[in-house]
Amino acid sequence: MVRHTETAKIHAMKAISKRSVLTYDELDHTSTEVRILKHFAKYEPNNPFIVRLNYAFTDKENIYFVMDFYPGTLFFARKHRDEWLMIGGDLATQMEIGRLGHTRTRFYAVDITQGLLDL
């Protein structure tokens, strides 16, 4: 979470290590993410299923995405907070062992499906 110095508006900022991108062969994935976010920011800025990219920039070590901030909606942050992200585990495994619960599982399944359909 960051605050714009001139407008005081709060944004979410994602920092991706350039070293990590190269080490884990994620260059295509990261480039695709940038292209998709830029496309939606330009052509569908009010799409309710895609977080709007406001700025993208780099420095010597990282790639940064500055996006609209929506409190309480970050799936992966919630995973860490609830401590149900296990090393070597995945979402399907978490659903199988009941760590998400049926209501949360249905919510995320519908949310992900709707987002993919909207693409």
N, C-alpha and C positions, 0 to 999 in steps of 0.2 A: 504494500500500500504506500503510495506516494502522494504528495500534495503539490499541485502546480503553484509555483511561487507568485505568479501574477494574478491568477484567478482564484486561488485557494481551493480549486476543485480537487477532489480526491480521485485518484486513478489506481488501477492495479498495474503493477509493473512485473513483467516476467523477464528474468535474466537467464540466458542460456550460455554456458561456457563454450567458447570456441574450441577449446581443447577437448571437451567432452564430445562435441559434435564430430570432430575428426577421429577421436579415439574409438567411438562406438559406431562409426560409419553412418552418421545421421544427417549428412549434408543434404541428401535428396529430401528426406523427411522435413528438415528445417526449412529448406527452400520452398517446399510445397506449402507448409504452414504459413509462411510469409505471403505467398501468392494468394492463398485462399483468404486470409485476413484482409489483405489489401483490396481484393476483388469485392468482398462484402462491404468494406468500408466505403468504397466508391460507388458501387452499383446497388447495394441493398443496405444502406446505413440504419434502417429501422427494423431489420430482421430480428424478431424476438428470440431466435435460437442461436445466434452467433454474437459473441461479445465484440463490440466495435473496437477496432484498432485505431487509436488516435495518432500515435507516433511509433516509428521504428528507427533505431539507431544502433551503432556499434562503437565500441572502444577497442583497445588493444586486446582485451581478454574476453569480452562478452558481446552477445547480441541482446538487445533490449526491445521488448514490446510494451508499449504503454497503452492500456485499454481501459474502457469504462469499468468502474468498480461496482460490483453488486454484492453487498455484505450477506454472508450466510449461504452463498450459493456455490461455493467452490467445492466440487466433488472430491478432489484429491486432498485438499486441506482437511476436509471432514474425515476422510479416511485416516489421515495421520492423527487427527485429534481423537478419534474414537479408538485408536490403536488396533484396528483390524486390518492393517496392511502388513502382511507377513512376508518375510523374505522367502522368495520362491513361490509365493502364493499369487493368485490372480483373482479377479472379480468373480469368475464362475466358481472357484473354490470357496470363496467367502460366502457366496449364496448357498452352495451345497451344505456347508456346515452350519448355516443358520445365523451367521454373525450379523448379517444385514437385517434380518427380519423380513417378513413377507411384505409389509407395507412399504418399507424403504426400497426393497427389491423391485416391487411393482412401479414405484415412483421413478426410479432411475431407469428401468427398462423402457417405460413409456417416454421419458424425457430424451433418452438417447435415440430411440426409434424415431420420434418426431423430428429431432434435429437432423438425423440422416435423411429422412424423407424430404425435409425442407431444402436440403442441398440440391 
